[in-house]
Structures are given as C-alpha cells and as structure tokens.
C-alpha cells in the first residue's frame, strides 16, 4: 500500500508500545459509534497455532458460502495482510478512509489518552468489517486475551490453542498464569473449545470457564492423516480439528464438501511455507518459541525425512534462542545466524556465543559451528541449487519478523521494520 500521511500517522503510534488495559480501546470504540456491536465473532487465543486455526476456520466458513472477515497479526510484508474480507486483503483506499475516521475520532486527545498501535488497528478492522456487512468474523488475539484489544468484541464462540511460555514479561512466568490471561476471552454462556494442554494450563482454563459460566470442551483428537490440508505438519491436523470445533460451537454447520475444500485450500504465509528461490527449496516458518520449534521439527521430518537444511536463524531479544536451537540444531547441515529487522533484535554474535556454550548433551549431538552474517540477504547469498542431488534446502526460522523479511526479499517487495 502506498505510504501517505494517514498511514504515517498510524505507523507513528507504534512508539507508544504495549500498554495493558481496555479503557483506551473502549473509549475509541465509543467515539466510532461502536462498530464492534454489529459483528458476530469467533475469537481465538493461545500461544502457538492461533493464526493457523483462524485461517482454517475462515477458509471453511467462506467455502460454505458465508461472507467472512479475518483479523490477524502481525503482518509479514504488507499491512493489509491483517484485515481480510472474503479471503482478500482490504483495499488500500478503504484502509486510508478508515484511518481518517480514526484520526477524526481521536482529534484533541492527549498522549496519555491516545490508543496504542494495536488498539488503533483493531478498531480499524472492526470499523471496516461492520461496513462490509459480513456473516462472521474470525479474530486472533494479539497478546494474551483478558486485556487484548480484540476482547472488546462480542463473540459466538472462543478457542484456545496450545499454551506455552511466551511474552512472560506481560502474561506471567508460569503456564497457569498465562492460561489465566488467555481464559480472559471466556464469556458467560458462550461455548469455548481448547486444544489439549499441559495439566497446569488445562486446570486453569477449566476453572476459569466454570467461574465465568462458559462451557469448555477439549478437542483431544486431531484430524486423520488422510484428510487433505493446505498447511503442512502433524500439528496442523490438531489446529484444523480445533478450527472445526470452533465453527460448530459458534452455531455453524458447514457441509462436508465445504469442510474438505476449505481445509485443503487454506493458505497461511510463514507457516512452513515452501518456496523455490535461486533453485533452492526455501522453507519459511515463524516458529519463535520452544513449543513452536518442536512442531517445526516434526513438520520437517514428516515432509523432508532425513534431508538436512541450511538453518538461517534470528530471534528477538525477549525470546529463548537456546531452547529453540536445542531442537533445531540437529536438523542443520549448516547454521547461519542473522539479525532480525526489529529494534528488539538479538545480536547474532550473542546467539553464536550461546551456541558455543551449549553442551552436546543438551543438543543431542555435536552441532556445526554457526556463521554470523550482517543481514538475511547476505546469509541467503551464495546458496544455490547447483549442488549435487538432493538439492540443498534452506530453513528460515526463529521470528515472524525474519520470515516477513525473507518473503519481501524473495518477492522483491519492500519490508518495513516493525516494533510489534
């Protein structure tokens, strides 16, 4: 989307960072005449798999003939990826008009009163969805659940994906504390479904459901391997099963043909996304915590067997690269460390130092020595398909920001560093 003053105004709000609380969001929605009240939403929280569950649910609902909205974050390359209507990114002209309404609604507000970037974008999505007269909206939480801007929307049903230790500075340091924040999306008499969880997390989810009067069901069984899915990896069969139960909990009954077509046709960039670049099999995966790294390992083994890729890895400073690399290093024939295009990037030289101190007992084998590069572009240079069969493969992982940069490089697009 072309850069214009309205969009620059929105981007400037990123400097406000993350400020917990719903007061600013509620005031903003009131100033916009409450577009969220016109929406019928399926709401998804959790640590890993939220985007995939949302993508599966929206694709099946759309395949059944419904008019759908999809709100996810972060975007990988284009801002418009966050807000989709009937499977298509919202047009830039509509985004510009919506931002104009946000500016008018907040005119005269002082800096303390002004919403954060995520709150503004969420309100923008609600406004655009309400004007599109849609049948159902699928919403992905941004951070947590209880105090997330998306939690101001009315909901038909809720889902919780697998919970892990992530964003601990905001959500708590134990699975139970984090689960309590995720369970903040539950509402009285609103059905909720959850993926299988660690006992500590499941106990809290069950307790919070009982306390709020929500009905909670655990979706234990993944879809069978024989069902065709548009996303690779065994974990996606669990995500797809959760998405189908969320749809049914919301009161929808899509026919089997729509289910099959929707699951098979779903596309979700940056989640085990396979491309060919300069003759090389390039796999992009936004795994950025230990649980997601394990799922990536299983997906790689299922698709590629014993093929060992060049691992290109970068991480943000608030993540746990040692735990992720303890899982991913055994895959790699070579390790290339790069910075992430974010102010929160962890210096790849620091990661290299940590790898050098990792015991083979931890990684399970003697890992290759990492090579530090100044950028992702430099790390990808010189990797070509000219080597003997099997063709070399490259796995880019560790951060969704890094995956977004890779997609921009491959497509020749522009990647703008983001703080959130």
Secondary structure, DSSP 8 states (H G I E B T S, - for coil): ----HHHHHHHHGGGG-----SHHHHHHHHHTT-GGGG--EEEEE-SSSHHHHHHHHHHHHHHTT--EEEE-S--SS-GGGGEEETTEE--HHHHHHHHHHHHHHTTT--TTTS--HHHHHHHHHHHHHHHHT-SEEEEE-SS-STT-GGGGS-EEEEEE----S-SHHHH-SSHHHHHHHHGGG--TT-EEEEE---HHHHHHHHHHHHHHT-EEEEE-----TTS--SS-STHHHHHHHHHHHHHHHTT----HHHHHHHHHH---TTSSEEEEETTEEEEE----SHHHHHHHHHHHHHHHTT---EEEE--BTTS-HHHHHHHHGGG-SEEEE---SSTTB--HHHHHHHHHTS-HHHHSS-----EE-SSHHHHHTT--TTSSSS--EEEEES-HHHHHHHHHHHHT--------
